[in-house]
Amino acid sequence: MHQYQSGIVKMNDIMINQYISGTGGAKLDTEIADNTFASKSTVKYNFTYIMNVSDSRNGFLKCTNKDNQILVDFINV
C-alpha cells in the first residue's frame, strides 16, 4: 500500500490505532472511498478495521508524547 492511512483495528474488546505511511518507491495507490472494512470472524477473534483517513500521498509520521497521549502527525514529502 503506497498511501497514508489511519484507522482502528478492533479485535474483540481491544482497539488498536493503526497508522500506515511511506516515502515511496512505487506508484501511489488511489484513495480508498469506503471507510469500513468488515472482517472475517475466526473461532477465537472477531476483527474489524475502520479507516479514518485514506490519502494518496507519500510521507512519514511525526509521533510525540504529550501528557501521556501519543500524538501522530502525517508529514507529506
Summary of the structure (lengths in Angstrom):
residues: 77
radius of gyration: 14.2
end to end distance: 16.4
largest distance: 42.2
contacts: 178
relative contact order: 0.32
helix: 0%
strand: 57%
